[in-house]
């Protein structure tokens, strides 16, 4: 009888493999079990793929990939394939109650990537999005919504934004509006979304431009650099938030080719800058918190440099060293492992944007403050600030207007919403004293404040009331139809 059930199980597995092979994927069998250990770990879901490459999100698994689940530990469970009917599946994200998995998938090799959801046992699969391009890297949001990376266009016009929609796919809309090819990293427990983007945020994406981490709110407002600035020729991606609030991420070299391994780094609570956990020669492809003080990581095998695979290990945060080997397969890489367990619901952010507004407001406290100069303060007398937008197609810059800068460096202006904007600081004769390189945006009805021009996120605002608010009771309106509106008037002259 035991032999009968073993034969039946093997036959069913071969049928599933055949179904997956029919979709065009290169098939490699799973190892039936993982090594036994002296302790028990939570069940995990992970991605298995013959080849894992860096670069374009849509080409990470050129020979296909599958999601699978298993339980490592004292008595490890068999590995169960969850997506045999897809050519490729990736980016597993577990629901807050631990019962469902959100993932991205290609039904066929030539198909666009779309977002899907299923139960943790692989049943009840349903398609969530029907994007005109590729949609990947989904994450659950509170209030029955998701956030994901949307890739649109072709060739030189190919770009990515961060989009939000309902769990039924309705109401899809972008929440990023500037260049930089934004991608979702994770949803923080504060309710903010952690994203990565090219730095600086310039038009015309480049595979050699470094990527760094930013935060924004679920409605797209409040874009801000995460703590310290980018590191030259390095990419920060694969970020997650640990239980103590630390932000863990992968730091990889910014180089051509398909080098997928990197080192682990983190920004600990209260720290102003990142610190590394592993040496630069580390070959990590993904990391996620598995249980207290322990990560599940995908680490590159040291055997056969010409054909290295990624295997799953437990990683001890105290010693900063890999521990138990949780799973390996000589013919495939195993990456993107996540624990199949409930996790805290993030704080719900209630947006106060105005859907019908076409503008937002910028209040700068001191435009003399800048990280771009050694002294931390710009020299000269700033007279006005010029606002420019970036128009499509063609990435054409357009000046929308100037606003007065007060003697304390403050200014207050209304600017067009949901379009890329940047600022230039002008002297008394109109000369450009300093120009912002990165493009940012303001959402409809958003009140956005900044400490200075390219100010350090580690600085706290000075405790004084800006002259721009003392002198004007309304912001200086700039751009488009706003020119026809009455500009801000000095108090007492109305």
C-alpha positions as CSV (number, residue, x, y, z in Angstrom):
1,X,0.0,0.0,0.0
2,X,2.8,2.4,0.8
3,X,4.4,1.7,-2.5
4,X,1.1,2.4,-4.3
5,X,0.7,5.8,-2.7
6,X,4.3,6.7,-3.5
7,X,3.8,5.7,-7.1
8,X,0.6,7.7,-7.3
9,X,2.3,10.8,-5.8
10,X,5.2,10.5,-8.3
11,X,2.7,10.2,-11.2
12,X,0.8,13.3,-10.2
13,X,4.0,15.2,-9.9
14,X,5.1,14.2,-13.4
15,X,1.7,15.3,-14.7
16,X,2.1,18.7,-13.1
17,X,5.6,19.0,-14.5
18,X,4.3,18.1,-18.0
19,X,1.6,20.8,-17.7
20,X,4.3,23.4,-16.7
21,X,6.6,22.2,-19.6
22,X,3.7,22.7,-22.0
23,X,3.8,26.4,-21.2
24,X,7.3,26.7,-22.6
25,X,9.3,26.6,-19.3
26,X,12.5,24.6,-18.9
27,X,11.6,22.1,-16.3
28,X,13.8,20.9,-13.5
29,X,12.4,18.6,-10.8
30,X,12.2,19.7,-7.2
31,X,14.2,17.9,-4.6
32,X,11.5,16.0,-2.6
33,X,12.8,17.0,0.8
34,X,15.2,19.4,2.5
35,X,17.9,18.7,5.1
36,X,16.6,18.0,8.6
37,X,17.6,20.4,11.4
38,X,17.5,20.5,15.2
39,X,14.9,23.3,15.2
40,X,11.6,23.9,13.5
41,X,11.1,26.8,11.1
42,X,7.9,28.3,9.7
43,X,6.6,27.0,6.3
44,X,7.9,29.0,3.4
45,X,6.9,29.8,-0.2
46,X,9.7,30.5,-2.6
47,X,10.6,30.8,-6.3
48,X,12.5,28.0,-8.1
49,X,14.1,28.9,-11.5
50,X,16.8,27.3,-13.7
51,X,18.3,30.7,-14.4
52,X,18.1,34.0,-12.4
53,X,19.4,37.2,-14.0
54,X,19.7,40.8,-12.9
55,X,18.4,43.9,-14.8
56,X,15.0,44.0,-16.4
57,X,12.3,42.8,-14.0
58,X,10.4,41.1,-16.9
59,X,13.6,39.0,-17.8
60,X,14.7,37.8,-14.4
61,X,13.6,34.2,-15.2
62,X,14.3,33.7,-18.9
63,X,13.7,29.9,-18.7
64,X,10.6,30.2,-16.5
65,X,10.1,29.8,-12.8
66,X,7.6,28.3,-10.3
67,X,6.3,29.0,-6.8
68,X,6.6,26.2,-4.3
69,X,6.1,25.7,-0.6
70,X,7.7,23.5,2.1
71,X,8.3,23.4,5.8
72,X,12.0,23.1,6.8
73,X,13.0,21.9,10.3
74,X,13.2,18.7,12.4
75,X,11.0,16.8,10.0
76,X,11.0,18.8,6.7
77,X,7.9,18.5,4.6
78,X,8.0,17.5,0.9
79,X,8.3,20.4,-1.6
80,X,4.9,21.2,-3.2
81,X,4.7,23.0,-6.5
82,X,2.1,25.8,-6.4
83,X,2.1,27.2,-10.0
84,X,2.8,24.4,-12.5
85,X,0.5,25.8,-15.1
86,X,2.4,29.1,-15.5
87,X,5.5,29.7,-17.6
88,X,6.9,31.9,-14.8
89,X,5.8,33.0,-11.4
90,X,7.6,35.3,-8.9
91,X,7.3,37.9,-6.1
92,X,5.3,36.0,-3.5
93,X,3.6,38.2,-0.8
94,X,1.6,36.6,2.0
95,X,-1.6,38.2,3.2
96,X,-1.8,39.8,6.6
97,X,-3.9,36.8,7.9
98,X,-1.4,34.3,6.4
99,X,-4.1,32.5,4.3
100,X,-3.3,33.8,0.7
101,X,-0.4,34.6,-1.6
102,X,-0.2,37.5,-4.0
103,X,2.2,36.9,-6.8
104,X,3.1,38.0,-10.4
105,X,3.1,35.5,-13.3
106,X,3.4,34.9,-17.0
107,X,0.9,32.4,-18.3
108,X,3.0,31.9,-21.5
109,X,6.5,33.0,-22.3
110,X,5.3,35.8,-24.6
111,X,2.6,37.0,-22.3
112,X,2.7,40.1,-20.1
113,X,3.3,39.7,-16.4
114,X,0.1,40.1,-14.4
115,X,-0.8,40.0,-10.7
116,X,-2.5,36.9,-9.3
117,X,-3.8,35.7,-6.0
118,X,-4.2,32.2,-4.6
119,X,-4.6,30.3,-1.3
120,X,-1.4,29.2,0.4
121,X,-2.0,25.6,-0.9
122,X,-2.1,26.8,-4.5
123,X,-5.8,26.5,-4.9
124,X,-8.4,29.2,-5.8
125,X,-6.1,31.0,-8.2
126,X,-7.5,34.2,-9.7
127,X,-6.1,37.0,-11.9
128,X,-6.2,40.4,-10.2
129,X,-4.9,42.8,-12.8
130,X,-5.3,43.1,-16.6
131,X,-2.5,45.6,-17.3
132,X,-1.8,46.9,-20.8
133,X,1.9,46.2,-20.0
134,X,3.7,44.3,-17.3
135,X,2.7,44.4,-13.7
136,X,4.9,42.8,-11.1
137,X,6.1,43.0,-7.4
138,X,2.7,43.2,-5.8
139,X,2.2,44.0,-2.1
140,X,-0.9,44.0,0.1
141,X,-2.2,47.3,1.4
142,X,-4.9,47.8,4.1
143,X,-8.5,48.4,3.0
144,X,-8.6,45.7,0.4
145,X,-6.0,47.2,-2.0
146,X,-2.7,46.3,-3.5
147,X,0.4,48.2,-4.7
148,X,2.6,47.0,-7.5
149,X,5.2,48.0,-10.2
150,X,3.7,48.8,-13.6
151,X,6.0,48.8,-16.7
152,X,4.8,50.6,-19.8
153,X,6.1,51.5,-23.3
154,X,8.8,50.0,-25.4
155,X,12.4,50.9,-26.3
156,X,13.6,54.3,-25.1
157,X,10.1,55.1,-23.8
158,X,9.9,52.1,-21.6
159,X,9.4,53.1,-17.9
160,X,8.0,51.9,-14.7
161,X,5.7,53.5,-12.1
162,X,4.2,52.4,-8.8
163,X,0.4,51.8,-9.1
164,X,-2.4,51.0,-6.7
165,X,-5.7,49.2,-7.3
166,X,-8.5,47.4,-5.5
167,X,-8.2,43.7,-4.9
168,X,-10.6,43.1,-7.8
169,X,-8.2,45.0,-10.1
170,X,-10.6,48.0,-10.4
171,X,-9.5,51.6,-9.9
172,X,-5.9,51.1,-11.0
173,X,-3.9,54.4,-11.0
174,X,-0.3,55.5,-10.6
175,X,1.0,57.2,-7.5
176,X,4.4,58.1,-8.9
177,X,4.7,60.9,-11.5
178,X,8.4,61.7,-12.1
179,X,11.2,59.9,-14.0
180,X,13.4,57.4,-12.2
181,X,11.6,54.1,-13.0
182,X,10.0,53.6,-9.6
183,X,9.6,50.0,-8.3
184,X,7.8,48.7,-5.2
185,X,9.9,47.3,-2.4
186,X,7.7,46.8,0.6
187,X,4.8,48.3,2.7
188,X,6.0,49.7,6.1
189,X,4.1,49.2,9.2
190,X,3.7,53.0,9.4
191,X,1.5,52.7,6.3
192,X,4.1,54.3,4.0
193,X,5.3,52.5,0.9
194,X,9.0,51.9,0.5
195,X,10.1,52.1,-3.2
196,X,13.4,52.1,-5.1
197,X,14.2,54.5,-8.0
198,X,17.1,55.6,-10.1
199,X,19.1,58.4,-8.4
200,X,19.1,61.2,-9.2
201,X,15.5,61.2,-10.5
202,X,16.3,62.2,-14.1
203,X,14.6,61.7,-17.4
204,X,16.0,59.0,-19.7
205,X,16.5,55.8,-17.7
206,X,19.9,54.1,-17.7
207,X,20.9,50.6,-16.6
208,X,24.1,52.1,-15.2
209,X,22.4,54.6,-12.9
210,X,22.4,53.7,-9.2
211,X,19.1,52.9,-7.4
212,X,18.3,54.0,-3.9
213,X,15.3,53.9,-1.5
214,X,12.5,56.4,-1.1
215,X,9.3,56.5,0.9
216,X,5.9,57.9,0.0
217,X,2.3,57.6,1.2
218,X,-0.3,55.3,-0.4
219,X,-1.8,58.3,-2.2
220,X,1.5,59.2,-3.8
221,X,2.2,62.2,-1.6
222,X,5.2,62.9,0.7
223,X,8.0,61.5,-1.5
224,X,11.2,61.5,0.5
225,X,14.6,60.0,0.5
226,X,15.1,57.2,3.0
227,X,17.7,58.5,5.5
228,X,21.1,58.9,3.8
229,X,21.6,59.4,0.1
230,X,22.6,57.0,-2.6
231,X,26.0,55.3,-2.8
232,X,27.8,55.8,-6.2
233,X,27.7,52.8,-8.5
234,X,25.6,50.7,-6.0
235,X,21.9,49.6,-6.1
236,X,19.7,49.3,-3.1
237,X,16.8,47.0,-3.7
238,X,15.0,44.0,-2.2
239,X,14.1,46.0,0.9
240,X,12.0,44.6,3.8
241,X,11.1,45.9,7.2
242,X,12.1,43.8,10.2
243,X,10.1,43.4,13.4
244,X,12.2,46.0,15.3
245,X,11.8,48.6,12.5
246,X,15.1,48.1,10.8
247,X,15.1,48.3,7.0
248,X,17.1,45.5,5.5
249,X,18.1,45.5,1.8
250,X,20.4,44.2,-0.8
251,X,23.3,46.4,-2.0
252,X,24.6,45.3,-5.4
253,X,27.3,46.6,-7.7
254,X,25.9,48.7,-10.6
255,X,27.6,46.9,-13.5
256,X,26.6,45.5,-16.9
257,X,25.9,41.8,-17.1
258,X,23.8,39.4,-15.1
259,X,25.4,39.6,-11.7
260,X,22.6,39.0,-9.3
261,X,24.4,38.5,-6.0
262,X,24.9,41.3,-3.5
263,X,25.6,42.0,0.2
264,X,23.1,42.5,3.0
265,X,22.9,46.0,4.6
266,X,20.4,47.7,6.8
267,X,19.3,51.0,8.3
268,X,18.6,50.4,12.0
269,X,16.0,52.3,14.0
270,X,17.4,55.8,14.8
271,X,20.4,55.4,12.5
272,X,21.0,58.2,10.0
273,X,23.0,56.0,7.6
274,X,23.1,52.4,6.4
275,X,25.6,49.8,7.6
276,X,26.6,46.5,6.0
277,X,26.0,43.1,7.5
278,X,28.1,41.0,5.1
279,X,31.3,41.5,3.1
280,X,31.2,42.9,-0.4
281,X,32.0,39.5,-2.0
282,X,28.7,38.1,-0.6
283,X,26.3,36.6,-3.1
284,X,22.8,37.1,-1.7
285,X,19.8,37.4,-4.0
286,X,16.9,37.9,-1.5
287,X,16.3,38.1,2.3
288,X,13.2,38.1,4.4
289,X,12.6,37.8,8.2
290,X,11.8,34.2,9.0
291,X,11.4,34.4,12.7
292,X,12.8,36.4,15.6
293,X,16.5,37.4,14.9
294,X,16.6,35.0,11.9
295,X,16.3,35.6,8.2
296,X,15.7,33.3,5.3
297,X,18.1,34.2,2.6
298,X,19.0,33.1,-0.9
299,X,22.8,32.7,-1.0
300,X,24.9,31.9,-4.0
301,X,26.6,28.5,-4.0
302,X,30.4,28.6,-4.0
303,X,30.7,25.5,-6.2
304,X,31.3,25.6,-9.9
305,X,31.7,29.4,-10.4
306,X,30.5,29.1,-14.0
307,X,27.1,27.6,-12.9
308,X,26.3,28.9,-9.5
309,X,22.8,28.5,-8.0
310,X,21.1,30.2,-5.1
311,X,20.1,28.0,-2.1
312,X,18.0,28.9,0.9
313,X,19.7,29.4,4.3
314,X,18.7,30.5,7.7
315,X,20.7,33.7,8.5
316,X,21.5,34.6,12.2
317,X,21.3,38.4,12.7
318,X,23.3,38.2,16.0
319,X,26.3,36.5,14.4
320,X,25.6,38.0,10.9
321,X,26.4,34.6,9.4
322,X,24.4,32.0,7.4
323,X,23.3,29.0,9.4
324,X,21.2,26.0,8.5
325,X,20.8,25.1,4.9
326,X,17.0,25.0,4.4
327,X,16.7,23.9,0.8
328,X,18.9,23.4,-2.3
329,X,18.5,21.9,-5.7
330,X,21.5,21.2,-7.9
331,X,19.6,22.1,-11.1
332,X,17.8,25.3,-10.1
333,X,18.1,28.4,-7.9
334,X,15.8,29.0,-5.0
335,X,15.1,32.7,-4.3
336,X,12.4,35.1,-2.8
337,X,11.5,32.9,0.1
338,X,8.7,34.3,2.4
339,X,7.3,32.7,5.6
340,X,3.7,31.5,5.3
341,X,2.5,33.2,8.5
342,X,0.3,36.1,9.6
343,X,2.0,39.5,10.0
344,X,0.8,42.9,11.4
345,X,-1.6,45.0,9.4
346,X,0.1,48.4,8.6
347,X,-1.3,51.6,9.8
348,X,-4.1,52.9,7.6
349,X,-3.3,56.2,6.0
350,X,-6.3,58.4,5.3
351,X,-5.6,60.6,2.3
352,X,-6.6,64.3,2.5
353,X,-5.9,65.0,-1.2
354,X,-8.6,66.8,-3.3
355,X,-9.6,64.8,-6.3
356,X,-10.7,67.8,-8.3
357,X,-7.7,70.0,-7.5
358,X,-5.1,70.6,-10.3
359,X,-2.4,72.0,-8.0
360,X,-0.5,71.5,-4.8
361,X,1.4,73.8,-2.5
362,X,5.2,73.9,-1.8
363,X,6.5,75.6,1.4
364,X,10.3,75.8,1.6
365,X,11.7,76.9,5.0
366,X,15.2,77.9,3.9
367,X,16.4,77.5,0.3
368,X,19.9,78.4,1.3
369,X,20.3,74.9,2.9
370,X,21.9,72.4,0.6
371,X,23.9,69.2,0.8
372,X,25.5,70.1,-2.5
373,X,28.0,72.5,-1.0
374,X,30.6,71.8,1.7
375,X,29.4,74.5,4.0
376,X,25.8,73.2,3.9
377,X,24.6,76.7,2.8
378,X,24.5,78.3,-0.6
379,X,26.4,81.5,-1.1
380,X,25.0,84.7,-2.7
381,X,21.6,86.3,-2.4
382,X,18.6,84.3,-3.6
383,X,16.0,86.5,-5.0
384,X,13.5,84.2,-6.7
385,X,12.8,80.5,-7.3
386,X,11.8,79.3,-10.8
387,X,9.6,76.2,-11.2
388,X,10.0,74.0,-14.3
389,X,7.9,71.0,-15.5
390,X,8.8,68.0,-17.6
391,X,6.4,67.5,-20.5
392,X,5.8,64.3,-22.6
393,X,6.6,63.2,-25.2
394,X,10.1,64.2,-25.6
395,X,11.1,65.1,-22.1
396,X,10.7,68.8,-22.8
397,X,11.3,71.3,-20.0
398,X,8.9,74.2,-19.6
399,X,9.2,77.2,-17.2
400,X,5.9,77.7,-15.4
401,X,6.8,80.8,-13.4
402,X,8.9,82.4,-10.6
403,X,8.1,83.1,-6.9
404,X,9.7,85.5,-4.5
405,X,12.3,84.1,-2.0
406,X,12.3,85.9,1.3
407,X,15.4,87.1,3.1
408,X,15.3,84.0,5.4
409,X,15.3,81.7,2.3
410,X,11.6,80.8,2.5
411,X,9.1,80.7,-0.3
412,X,5.5,79.5,-0.7
413,X,4.0,78.6,-4.1
414,X,1.2,76.8,-5.8
415,X,2.5,74.4,-8.5
416,X,0.9,72.0,-11.0
417,X,-0.1,68.7,-9.5
418,X,0.8,65.2,-10.8
419,X,3.6,66.3,-13.1
420,X,7.4,66.2,-12.7
421,X,8.7,69.6,-11.3
422,X,12.1,70.9,-10.3
423,X,13.4,74.2,-9.0
424,X,16.1,76.8,-9.9
425,X,17.3,79.4,-7.5
426,X,17.8,82.8,-9.2
427,X,20.0,85.8,-8.2
428,X,18.9,89.4,-8.4
429,X,19.7,89.7,-12.1
430,X,18.1,86.4,-13.0
431,X,21.2,84.3,-13.0
432,X,20.9,80.7,-11.9
433,X,22.7,80.3,-8.5
434,X,21.7,76.7,-8.0
435,X,19.6,74.2,-9.9
436,X,17.8,71.1,-8.6
437,X,18.6,68.0,-10.8
438,X,16.1,65.5,-9.6
439,X,12.4,65.8,-10.6
440,X,9.8,65.5,-7.9
441,X,6.0,66.0,-7.8
442,X,3.2,67.4,-5.7
443,X,-0.2,65.6,-5.7
444,X,-3.5,67.3,-6.1
445,X,-4.2,69.4,-3.1
446,X,-1.0,68.3,-1.3
447,X,0.7,70.7,1.1
448,X,4.4,69.7,0.8
449,X,7.1,71.2,3.0
450,X,10.8,71.0,2.6
451,X,13.7,72.1,4.8
452,X,15.8,73.4,1.9
453,X,17.1,72.7,-1.6
454,X,18.4,69.1,-1.6
455,X,18.5,69.2,2.2
456,X,19.7,66.3,4.4
457,X,16.8,64.0,5.7
458,X,18.7,63.9,9.0
459,X,18.1,67.6,9.6
460,X,15.3,68.9,11.8
461,X,13.6,72.2,10.8
462,X,14.7,75.3,12.6
463,X,12.2,76.5,15.2
464,X,11.1,79.8,13.5
465,X,8.1,81.0,11.5
466,X,9.1,81.5,7.8
467,X,8.7,85.0,6.5
468,X,6.9,83.6,3.4
469,X,3.9,82.8,5.7
470,X,4.2,86.1,7.6
471,X,4.1,88.2,4.5
472,X,1.6,86.3,2.3
473,X,-1.7,84.9,3.2
474,X,-1.9,82.8,0.0
475,X,0.9,81.0,-2.0
476,X,2.2,82.5,-5.2
477,X,0.3,80.7,-8.0
478,X,2.5,79.3,-10.8
479,X,1.8,77.4,-14.0
480,X,-0.9,77.0,-16.6
481,X,-4.3,78.4,-15.9
482,X,-3.0,79.5,-12.5
483,X,-1.5,82.6,-14.0
484,X,-5.0,84.0,-14.4
485,X,-5.6,83.7,-10.7
486,X,-4.8,86.5,-8.3
487,X,-1.3,86.1,-6.8
488,X,-0.6,86.2,-3.1
489,X,-0.9,89.7,-1.7
490,X,1.0,91.2,1.2
491,X,-1.1,91.3,4.4
492,X,-2.8,94.6,5.0
493,X,-3.0,95.5,1.2
494,X,-6.3,93.8,0.5
